[in-house]
Amino acid sequence: MKKGYRTILTACMLLIAYTAAGQQPEKDMDAFPSTEEALSQIGSAAARSPKQPADTAALTSPAQRKGFIRRIIDYYSRSNIDRTFEKKIDWSIVPGPNYSSDVGFGIGFLVAGLYRIDRTDSVTAPSNISIYGNVTTEKFVLLRFSGDNIFNHNKQRLSYAGAFVYFPGAFYGVGYNAGAEGYAQELTTTMGIFRISYCTALAGRFYIGVSGGIDYTGAKYKDTGMVAYMNNVKADVDAGKPVPGGRMGELYTLWQEGRYDPAKQDPFSNYITDSGDNPNAFNTSLGLFAQYDTRDVTFNASKGIFIKAEAKWYPEWLGNTRRNFGRFTLTFDFYRKLWKGAIFAYDLYADFTAGTPSWHMYAKMGGMERMRGYYEGRYRDKRLVETQIELRQKIYRRHGVVAWIGGGQVWGTDKFRWDNTLYSFGCGYRFEFKNRMNIRLDYGWGVYGNQNLPWDRKRSSAFLFTASEAF
């Protein structure tokens, strides 16, 4: 009987267990904990753990902060990667010390950006913008910007450039002879410049466009009074007094020997008096241009041809200080790859003026791009032709070197003579801090100055720091 009770009891218990199992709902995806719940549970379990294993302590310790130098190295080691497809503007900044015999030691900075107006276009080169500033020990101040916007698969381009310059410099006069003689009058110049141009493709790589520009230059100067001073010294010497020592005594001796002319010591004062020009000059231009461009990259070409002819008109009704005058410029550049990492580059530039421009609007030799090594404006005139060849060689990863030689002429006030040809040569270092955009450090040399003048006996030279290639 007891055995029967046990059998019945066992059967009832099995039936209850089976019924309970049948009433339990099936597990589906909603029954599983979410990711947040799982992480929360894991975190709770970790918090309840009495101690962490010794081999995982390093994983939970805070990461060490990189040092300042290490972060700078990491920044520039990645700065040339093309990020224009993922960023609106890919910016970089570079500081740089510099030196020029004209403006002394300086501290400069360069900010450059690359961007794509159409990020779906992987064939067209990116647009670019650069901002450059410099302050030197001789109170030279420069702030310059420039850029190129490339639209519609390279069918339209908008280019612009501007600068503010405070320059305690010098004026040598107009014409080759004035520059070669070396008489310089101190001149503090304040300049504001803006240029803009737009072009569209007519067929293939042939473009036509329009341009405009505004230039303001104000000059402060003071006469040296050298003629009166030398006449007074001569009167004293004739009266039996000794020749004064130092620089003035040396100039007096040179004057007596016919190797120094005190009447030429103030070339800017003489020019303003003779020409009737205004030291504070304002000029506005309108222009038309045509160009043919097969370069692969506008700011650092490795192959292709660039030809541009531009005519500018400076009408009096636009507020120009001087009478109406015109200007025509022609540029021809050629680029070709040689051996591995080597590029041959050639540049020809001509600048012709019709009429009488303001004193600061003459074609000027020297500067950052052509005839590097010359004080910009020492040689200026109505007509100018310059040419140069440059060999660019990449030596290791993002580092490269260049060497160039060039020549040029100015004439118009003076007649054209082959003997007046000036030359320039130099070398430089390149660092690719953005994709296809280089930092440029150049040192250029020119001809020697007037050996009769104590301040002009050295060879002309200049150190340059900026972005992009010279041409």
Steps between C-alpha positions, in 0.01 A plus 500: 500500500784735592667411176186607314494836684863563411429420136202738489701778678790468258267518202335815638835670554612420144171635365540828692858542377398432140210746524727772640748444221230525238375835639850668479514731193758435226813719505527749211735792419302736722567280800878552471653799683586807291858611443462774761358250753777252430768768547328611817497146633865456410583825675302395808678168507834675476403733782406201720830330428713508815819576306626527144743253353855629497539463120203730420602794717698655216194493275298721734778752583477842325700538173816708528474843332745552214766763543492832314783409263349159428165657413667747261685216328179297469314804363745570219556132424133476400452851356556400136223238496216606271203558732302719263239228450421481871550862614345823380846661513819315584703761691865502603719762664877541493714757685836597357796729574645687204762752403551753223779751458230762436261444792711311755401199711134413521242258631240387253203266490326321221144367506393289204180320419383261231136431422270363233190686394371171354609208719370248249761618249821306558664604172516880538776639720379650829448872549743679730541796731810628678564774755851622571623748758841631597647749749871589499753687709500789249127563568391333178143365527332284238163327489416329172228262382424325173282221370355314204146364482453231236142434386309264274772244426764768440286693250481817712754659734482788743834630625574773752794652684558785739761647727569761763860617524678743731847531358785724620689458173669704231440648156776488238332680213358393164710333231792259488762770557328625815496149645859428404634825647371398843385837637215415736271729696335362812129463450234370738226348288150389599332287236161340453444268204209288377468297179215282372443311176249258354537281193299236319602229256415555135642177361699241690769676702461840332350769727394862471429726795470839661700656782500797732739654747543773759836639611575765760849608594588776743859615546673698772847634429749766603775671304856431611619852412822344372572772241497777760701288744776425248520864397545596866774239544676628189487855632650385831776305327578796274527710816766265635293267716564124479275262312250345744543135589259210466250440223454868413871550459516197271213636289669840479817338370301298244324819393829676442619200298186509283368166627208633706228752410312650798230633265390138438474407868122568515358318194140492627491874570653563160248273326196659669628848413581417138190291421237677710383163632321464833683310778162364611369321192173315439447281194210284380511266202270303272637220285442225248712188465530174313689196620583143405566268793585128495672488841410210726502722813485879485715568808762225455500373144703196397397501134317716250502848347360830622463801268324821602464834323330783690420862417412743782364850474535764774243766404498839668122481554553208741687733734857442389748751632685522168366542150369203304755228442499136394696186571558175312652186654594166347586182690630172357579207732605147406537194726635154426595195705858383450631208704348368821395786726640768267304778327628753248317835514535799267350848536485801268332824605457835324342822632441806279341833599344757266468853631641630828417291807517601865845462652415168667330350191808464281607146413731395783774242501558272800280368776362160597446343158743628238858627513515378858788663683427858391337772704158531337480833323867591493476446125170632361387646169224494239619174343628183659590149382607219734574132445616216723552124506470292815581138583287352777614173658321299768768342719319312778130454557360852546834682477644656187751751367507741205755702308434775248664753272331793329548829322308817430491851354322828573487787250282780371645798683839369391557327166517122474858374512615140533773621737227594749383140542479399866525144628372306798592161643428310817388186676225400736338239721149359465277324753163362396288599798171462309418265216693645201549834682853584610661726753761695304832616645717668236824693505579698188790712380529775241769735375731715710404859570684824426851451636547877538229524766589363846150362565462327163813290455353161595334256266122528494337210689177404673350219709140407423242303699153434363265232361468352151758512227636821351324417173 
